[in-house]
């Protein structure tokens, strides 16, 4: 799936400059976030734009809920192919090369290379202090990262599994989120807290948690979720460069996604959503792994004659209400598909935000498909039923579009 | 435990920047502690076993050293140092007494925790530090901030919730921060400051070893006896010793959490002993005697600056007032309070200065008067300062206010003119 240009696409194309490496501001959008297949390589010509809209429908991820290889279309030749965890590593390594204050801390990030290989090779290159193997004490090493950030470093704190960060909740909520405020703006906490979460393959209840719902209320932090190698690298770099504390949610099942990403440097905007597939009939908002379930359902839906607009919200806190709003104003129907729990999840907040801001534009109530409020069971069949499946998405769209 | 410092050799060959821990030595290097001839090293398991039984262990009380020094007839401090210490303790005491008055007059609210009686610990340690050294404290942090150099005006204004406070009125009593003086707070939950202190010490080590800067900054973390039953404390003792961080853990053991006696809540109440369990020296000192505290502090700070790692110092001290201004303080025994009141650190230092002819009553009175005026002036300043306006509400939530996101109109929320008024929808 091509990452789509959104927002002021028309003007942005004409202002595109492939040499600009900065995070795209609102007026300089697509340079960094546009499809890697066309714009970055050559230039925003009309021809490539047209071919883009034809190509996107062929780019939906086939059958598997988790793709291991994205369909590649004819590319313009630049860029290199890699897996999502390698994209994260590349982003991290580039930032560590760029700024010696960037360091990594976490369990098994050094000699072991990271339990999902995101920090592979970094300890060899940067040393044991810059890529710090910590003991198993999440609360303390998260706090240590925060103290280091207050005194000038830029740590990237890894939770081996996001669920383990529940042990660090004290530090994340009280210190990470609040210290900038309670110190009257004197100390900044430019940390990145990252790790894999989400429902995997029969990992059991504790290892299948979605912490975005617990952290979303903490004032002072930003949360983003990556879903493709392209946005993984871009968000990693943006998060490291941000002066705010950012929590970057990765997903256990997405680490082996393969995609071609640009050779030149780029970063993604932390606060913006990503247009995955423009459409007319209904807005489907999603993030992380559910993006792939949605795209799979979209294939079926297209065959049935529907035209869903799919947006990967990417920024879980704050929501990009501009992209979302524009979409709602166009389609008047919203379906949220998420892996978070039903109660108090991201979808619940998003539903509230949409109802509050765009109520007049809705033709139907906002529908939210979330995971069941059930501790993720071990058994494969049960686990499958706790998570939203493409068939449910198709049914929901059909229901909404009646 | 003897091998706690002998970590596994680097797996990938020995590059210079990979040596986090010193290579294995057959015998740990001797390092003399407190100027004594007893070598204080990583305690062997044999020693650890006996540490419980005998005071002739690596972890010693300070009394012996002080006696040794007195025998040679040299004083522990000079006149200048003595007056600095005296002034600092008087400032702490007067300030806290004024806080109590202001609280009961309705000028400050919430939870206010006063430091009366514990001044020796703050003065004893912090007056040895430089501006670039860091201090981390708890909710009982007014005096730590004052000792570190934050002006009485700024602290008082913060307590009054005024814009001129050190944290613009946004923190309050339990959040005294100062970037200028490297006062890293002020934390409301016990124990949550200790990892932050560990992080500050980590930065110091990082600057030296990765950034190759000339940095020997140390961090002093203050916390209480109740905190020593908290997991974060132990996790940080482990990491600090493991990475040999330049940090000093100072336990202000005043024997009481709110109403929970230390003896009722702790299986082994001797906190200093927990240091050697993690591979660092543990020292017990009389926290009502500023000179003894200072001697221990000197050694601990020098150790840290030399890169020899952390120290755990347990200061036996006492708070003359309740846990906070809301605490009726009915549980503590009157006899216990009287016993410690007789050991008031300020009276003790005064006696020492006068008896050893370092200062006379007149000079000390002058200091007391000066401080009284300073504190009065701080109150006047705080009274006269404005309260924060609405415009301040949304500032400082994020260092980069783009973090509030993009509104439905396509602009960032922080670009909305109402943002600076504090009335924007965020």
Interface residues (C-beta under 8 A of the other chain):
Chain A: X7 X26 X100 X101 X103 X111 X123 X124 X126 X127 X128 X129 X130 X134 X135 X137 X139 X140 X141 X142 X143 X144 X145 X146 X147 X148 X149 X150 X151 X152 X153 X170 X171 X174 X175 X179 X180 X181 X182 X183 X184 X185 X186 X187 X188 X189 X190 X219 X220 X222 X242 X243 X244 X270 X271 X272 X315 X317 X318 X319 X320 X321 X322 X323 X325 X357 X358
Chain B: X10 X11 X12 X15 X17 X18 X19 X20 X134 X136 X165 X166 X167 X168 X169 X170 X171 X172 X175 X177 X178 X179 X184 X185 X186 X187 X188 X189 X192 X194 X195 X196 X197 X198 X199 X200 X201 X202 X203 X204 X205 X206 X207 X209 X210 X211 X231 X232 X235 X236 X238 X239 X242 X395 X396 X397 X398 X399 X400 X402 X403 X404 X405 X406 X407 X408 X409 X410 X411 X412 X413
